């Protein structure tokens, strides 16, 4: 992640970081792996790339929805 994430003039960097942490925690629990391993898997995924494009409002969705999308996209 580089720099700050701004949406309509508001800094949402902290919100986005928190959302990434929540999603990685869900993946770790579902897969029975460490948080670090889940985080590494998530940040290289297409779902993560969608999430950090702030104008699509994906970051405003629940962490559970984003985790489900991760599995749908990755078919795992």
N, C-alpha and C positions, 0 to 999 in steps of 0.2 A: 504494500500500500504506500503510495507516494503522496506527500502533501496533505492538504485539507480537502474535505468534501463539503461543498457548498450547494444548498438548494434554496432558490429564491432569496438569496442574500443571507441565509442563515447557515451557520456552521453546524453540520450534522456529523462531523467526524466521530465524536464520542458515541452518538447513537449508532453509527455504522459499526464501530469497533465492538460495542456491546452486542449488537445483533450477530456479528461474526462469532463472538465468544459463545453466545447462546446456541447457535447452529452447531458449532464444533462440539459442544457439550452433548447435544442431542445425538449427534453421529457417534460420539465416543460411547455413549450409553447403549445405543442400539446395536453397535458392532462389537461391544466388549473390548474396546481398545483404549489406549491412553488418550487424554485430551490432546497432547502434542501430536500424536499420530493422526488423530481426526482432523486437527487444524491443518496439518500439512496436506492431507487429502483434499480438504475443502478449498483451500486457497489456490489450488491448481485446477479447479473444476470450472466448467462452463457456468455453473450456477453462481459461483463467486464472481465471475466476470460480469454476469448480468446484475448481480447485487451492487457492485460498485459503480454502475452507470446510474447515478442518482436521479436523473431526470425521468426514469421510468417508474419511480416510486416503489420499486421492488423492496427497498429497504424498509418501507412502512408496513410490509406484511409481517405476520407473526413468524417467529423462528421455526415453529412447527411446520408451517406452510412451506417455508424455504427448504427445510430438511426434506420434506416430501418431494418437492421439486428436484432436489439434488438426486434423490433415488430414482425419480421418474426419468430424468435426463440421462442418468448413468446406468439405468436398468440393472441396479444391484439389489 
